[in-house]
Amino acid sequence: MNDLLISGTSWRNPDNVWDDLLEALGAPDWHGRNLDALSDSVCTGSVNAIQPPLRVLIRDVANIPGSTAFLLYRMQTLFEELAAQGTAVEMVFPEGEPQGWGYVTRRDAFRHLRTLDVLREWDPIGVYGPGSSCPDNEYDSYAPGVIKLLERGASARELAAHLAQIARVSMGLSIANAPRDETTANRLINLWK
């Protein structure tokens, strides 16, 4: 069994997880940062320097962001599926499950966590550009209000107005970006259908 010990001490967003996991696997620079690419590279046995049998031991995850915990949950689920199909892989947390694990494993967590992702992509103050080390939670405090609107079936127009108000009032932005707000509102509504 090849044991890969990875620390989540410096994880501020899902990109940090991918950085550390792909480095530990000895993955090539061109390796994709998605679950399909991970599945293919682990199963084929010819892409990564470290091959199955493989156990990924992840420690120092007590204070990681929710979106990072959700990615770990999805990776662990993938590894369980691969193991059930005969590939000797597993992901374990020797010090205990990440903070928020109970939430990210709930059936309804996907839409909530994807809402956080969409708000990060909305990024009205521009903190998530290339190479950003901004914490993954910059817009998380706005999610409950957005989710409440989505749960009650708000229209794209209502949601876009809410986003514009957040940008203007809560963030103090003086320049409106209606197309960005409308695009984000439509993405959120499609996510909740």
N, C-alpha and C positions, 0 to 999 in steps of 0.2 A: 504494500500500500504506500503510495506517495502522499505524504502529509504536507500540505501547504498551509503555513501559519501566516495569517494576515491580520494586521491591527487596524481597527477603525478609528483610532485616536484622532487622526487629522481629517476625517471625512466630513465635508460640509455639504456635499451634493452627490447625486448618483455618478457623476463623472469620476469622482475620486474612487468609488468602488471599482468601476471599470478599469481605471489606471492600475490599481493595485492587483486586482485579480488577473488581468491580462499579463502584467509583468511577472506575477508568481507562476503563471502557466508557461511562461516563455513564449507567448504568442507573438507572431510577426506584427510589424507596424501596421500592416494593411488589415488586420483583424477587425471585423465589424463590432460595434458596441450595441449589440442587441441579442436577445435570447436565441433567435434562430441561428445566428453566427456562432454563438457559444455552443449550442447543441451540435451543430455540424462539426466544429473543430474538436470537441471532446469525443464525439462518436467515431469520426473518421480515423483518428489515431495518427494522422500524418501532418497536422498543421502546427500544433504546439510542441515545444521542447519537452514538457512534462505531460505524460500520458497516463490514462487509467491503468491500474486501479488508483483512484484518486480520492483523497479526503481533504476538503477545504475546511480548516479550522479558523473561525473568525472570532477574535477577541476584541475587547475594548469598544463595545457597542452600546454601552449604557446611555450615552447622550447623543446619539446620531439623529439627524432630522427624519421626520416621518416618511418623506419620499425616498430616502435612502433605505430605511427599514422595509418599505414596500418593495423596492428593487431586490433586496436580499430575500424577502419572502418569495418573490417570483423566481429568483434563481434557485432557491432551495426546492421549490415545487418542481422546477424543470429537472433538477438533479434526481428527485424522487421518481419522476416519470422515466428518466433515462435508466435509472437503476432497475425499475420494474421491467424494462425492455432488455435488460441484460448488460448494460454498461456499468462497470463498477465505479460509481461516483457517489459522493455524499457531501453535504455541507452541514457542519455542526457549529454550535456556539458553546464552547466549553465553560464559559463564565455565565451563561444564561442568555435568554433571548433578548434581542434589542428592545430598547424603550419603545413603547407603543405597539409591540407585537400583537397584543390582543386586538387592537384596532385594525391594523393592516390585514389581519387574517379574516376579518368580518366580510360577509358577502357583499355588503354595500360600500365597502371601503374604496373599491376601484373608482367609482365615479367621483367620490370626494377627493381622492388623491390626484386623479386626472384633472380635476378643477384647479388644484394647486399648480399643476404643471402648466395648464393653460394661462393662469395668471402670471406665472414666471415668463411665459412666452409673450404675453401682453406687454410686460415690462415698460411701463410709461416713463420711468425715470432712467432707463437705460443701464441698469447695473449688471445685466447678464450677458454682456458682449463676449466675444472670443477671449479666452484666457482669464475670465473673471474668477475671482476667488470669493465673491460675495456669498454669504451664507444662504442656504437653500430656502430660508424662511422669510425673505424680505416682504412678500405680499401675503403671507399666510393669515395675518390678522384680518384681511378683507374677505377671506373665503367664507366665513359663516354667513355674512350678509348676502353674498352672491348665491350660496347654496340655498338659503332660505327663499330667495326669489325663484330659483330654479325649481325647488320643490313645490312651490305654489303655482307653477306654470306661467311665470312672467313671460311677456313677449320679448323679442329681440330688441325692440325699441326701448322698452322699460329697462332691460338689462344694460344696454349701451348707455342710457342716461345715468344709470347707477354707477357704471364704470367711469364715466366722464366726471361725475360728482366726486368720486374717490380721488381721481387725479387732480381735480381743481381744488377741492376743499381740504381733503386729508393730506395730500402731498404738496399742495401749494403751487401746482403748475399753472402758469398763466396762458399757455398755448394749448388749445384743444387739438385732439387728433381724432376726429369723428370716424374716419375710415378704419382706424385701428380699433377703436372701441366697438364699432359695428361688426367688424370681422370677428373679434374676440367674443362678442355676445352670441353671434351665430354659431361659432365653434362650441361654446358652452351649451347652448340649447341642443345642438345635434348630439353632443355627448350624453345629455340627459334624456334623450328620446327612448 
